[in-house]
Amino acid sequence: MTSRTEKDVIPQAQPPAPGDKRALPAAALAVLKNPKVQEAVVDKGIEVVGKLVDKQFENIEHAQNKAANFLKKEVGV
């Protein structure tokens, strides 16, 4: 993969508001600053999105086949 630039790095996290349930522990923030971890997260994200796209294509193909079969029965093609 290409080298990372300053803009590719996760920005410094702001201190969470009191009672913020989304706040990450300091250890998690420290790990996320690691460029290797960021690269792994991006790679995993790409993998997950690829699987979602493949599943969507399967769903579309299934719907097209179902529609074609319906039309064959109705029209008698």
C-alpha positions in Angstrom: 0.0 0.0 0.0 1.1 3.6 -0.5 2.6 5.6 2.4 0.2 7.5 4.6 0.1 11.3 4.7 -0.8 13.6 7.5 -4.4 13.9 6.2 -4.8 10.1 6.2 -4.2 9.9 10.0 -7.2 10.0 12.3 -7.4 13.4 13.9 -6.8 14.0 17.6 -10.0 13.0 19.4 -11.8 15.7 21.3 -12.5 15.0 25.0 -16.0 13.4 25.2 -18.9 15.4 26.7 -19.9 14.3 30.1 -22.2 11.3 29.9 -21.2 10.6 26.3 -21.7 6.8 25.8 -19.8 6.8 22.5 -16.5 7.9 24.1 -13.6 5.6 23.3 -11.2 4.6 26.1 -7.8 6.3 25.9 -6.2 2.9 25.1 -8.5 2.5 22.1 -7.7 6.0 20.8 -4.0 5.2 21.2 -4.3 2.0 19.2 -6.3 3.8 16.4 -3.5 6.3 16.0 -1.2 3.5 14.9 -0.8 3.7 11.1 -0.6 -0.1 10.8 -3.9 -0.4 12.7 -5.5 2.2 10.5 -4.4 0.3 7.4 -5.8 -2.9 8.8 -9.1 -1.2 9.5 -9.3 0.2 6.0 -8.4 -3.2 4.5 -11.1 -4.9 6.6 -13.6 -2.2 5.6 -12.9 -2.8 2.0 -13.4 -6.5 2.5 -16.7 -6.1 4.3 -18.0 -3.6 1.6 -16.9 -6.0 -1.1 -19.0 -8.8 0.5 -22.0 -6.5 0.8 -21.7 -5.6 -2.8 -21.5 -9.2 -3.8 -24.6 -10.0 -1.7 -26.5 -7.1 -3.3 -25.6 -8.4 -6.8 -26.9 -11.9 -5.8 -30.1 -10.3 -4.5 -30.6 -8.4 -7.8 -29.9 -11.5 -9.9 -32.4 -13.5 -7.8 -35.0 -10.8 -8.3 -34.4 -10.7 -12.0 -34.7 -14.5 -12.3 -37.9 -14.5 -10.3 -39.4 -11.7 -12.4 -38.4 -13.5 -15.6 -39.9 -16.8 -14.4 -43.1 -15.0 -13.5 -43.4 -13.4 -16.9 -42.8 -16.7 -18.6 -45.7 -18.2 -16.7 -48.0 -15.2 -17.3 -47.2 -14.4 -20.9 -46.4 -17.9 -21.9 -43.1 -16.9 -23.5 
